[in-house]
Amino acid sequence: MAKIDVELKKLHQILVDRDYFYQVPDYQRPYVWDKDHLGALIDDLVGSYTNNREDEYFCGSIVIVENQKDKRWDVVDGQQRLTSFIILACTILRLYKHSLGQESKDFIEDSIYDRYDKEKERLKFLTAQNYNSIFENTVLNHLEFEDNIKKSELNKKFEENTYLRNAYYFKELLNESVENGSISDIDDFVKWFYEHIVLTRIICFEQDSAMQIFQVLNDRGQPLSPIDILKSSLMQEIKQDSEKRKDFITTWDKLVEACKSVEGVDIDLEDFFNMYLEYADPSTSKKRADKGLKKVFKDSKKDACGFIYEISEFMKAYTALLKKQDRYVYLLRYLPSRYWASILTTALYVKYPDFDALKKLLVSYYYQTWIAGGTITRIKQTSINIIKNVKSNKSVETIKELILNSIDSYNTFDQYLYNLWDSSSVYHSKWVRPVLALANYFMADEEKPHFIAMDAETQVEHILPQTPKRGSQWNADFDKEKREEWVNNIANLTLLKRKKNAHALNGDFDEKRKIYGGKDTSKVISCYDITKELYSNYRKWNEKSLQERYKSLYNTITPVLHIEGQEDDFEDDFDLE
């Protein structure tokens, strides 16, 4: 095994020593500590300072390797801790400079810059092209705390600058400790901070050894993800080629930024890499993303840059898919699994000619299975087979046959029919809002419909209330038996925004109609078309109205969810009366 030095060092020996200047290498994850981490750190430090002032306080480890090219030490593990210490030092200097003695000032300033060269900062970041300049310009050089800034503006700054955000957190935590007397002498606290905090410093003398350690060590509370490990493994392949490493990091950063480029969609990077793995190596065996993609990388015969370029192109196809103003894509976005996304992203990526027919088939297949109570396991093999067929440009008819075989083998169709159309209680089903949204999308033939978000604002409204008020018209029109038969039926449900739903509650239908549509429907912008239609098409709400709406919903929904050849079977069994 390669030589490794392990030493217990005081903080000033790590941060103030002239021979040790650090950088966070490009294969590392970004700085991610948040208020919880900082709060725990300050609590520990202040508690130790208050109660055990003469004792040393052990604060974990730092793993470094000499980077002879840059004449710095690469921080392999411990960047979260090290960065936080320097941000804390900058914050103390900005807030309490006039209360510090010369020794304390020297400790802080020497842990930020070289004493003899103020251009040479103690810590640099290579994790993204702009990280170091952000850190340098807003924390190291020009740290300012704005007291009269709007919270929204401050939060926007924090989104773009984790270093500045944490400086504000430290300000809050320090002020609290000073005000409550936990830190009565800030100068004394600073000297204790540098002289009594100790860390284990592990020095590696070979880059490969450092990379191996990187893959197995965790930062405090932040375990390495498969994607962190994949990134480091790919960069290890580039080794000392600085141009290729720079190119790789630029492309990787664009991938990360692309995750934020689709409004209203939070793209998880690990989920995306798993989608790419399903495209690159479609199989039913579950692989961890880093292990599966390392095999794909090896088999591709590409270098790391070429490989990440290809993944970047796949990301472009995925974001293009999510940006489509398309009813079928909207419906697929509601599904509890992501196989649909792997399939359609693959289709866009390989320029599959029957994309439109494919997306319609997927809506039918996945919604029938979802409504029938099918699990992800049920759709897995068929989904993987669809990806294979799309990659090899098989016809949409071939894919349709795959889907129908899957539906038949699990008796999906009959169960779907019962759960949606025959069941007297669909209200508590997770799919009921998406199905009502489906009806809303297809009531009008809009070329670019607006997306209906499945959030807390989009609620399911009972037209006939679950608990009518005593003496209301509902009790006259529906006895207990009829109410139980219809109240949770699909025909009695619609969509409302939360505010309007709270207003509608269990009022009589005349009251509800005004809320659903109002006298001037052009001004009712918060209602859905499926709900506005109740105002325009129904004067009262009784069993006949429910039967009519049942037919209406059936005629809207079934052409979307049924696959050609299934309609006749349904019509034979369908008996409204």
Helices and strands as residue ranges (DSSP letters): E 4-10, H 11-15, E 22-24, H 35-51, E 57-67, E 72-77, H 79-96, G 97-99, H 102-110, E 113-114, E 117-121, E 123-125, H 131-135, I 136-140, H 151-160, H 162-179, H 186-196, E 197-204, H 207-216, H 226-238, H 242-258, H 269-280, H 289-300, H 304-322, H 327-333, H 339-349, H 355-371, H 376-391, H 396-409, H 412-417, I 418-422, H 432-443, E 458-462, H 473-477, H 480-486, G 490-492, E 493-497, H 498-504, H 509-516, G 521-523, H 529-537, H 543-561, H 567-573
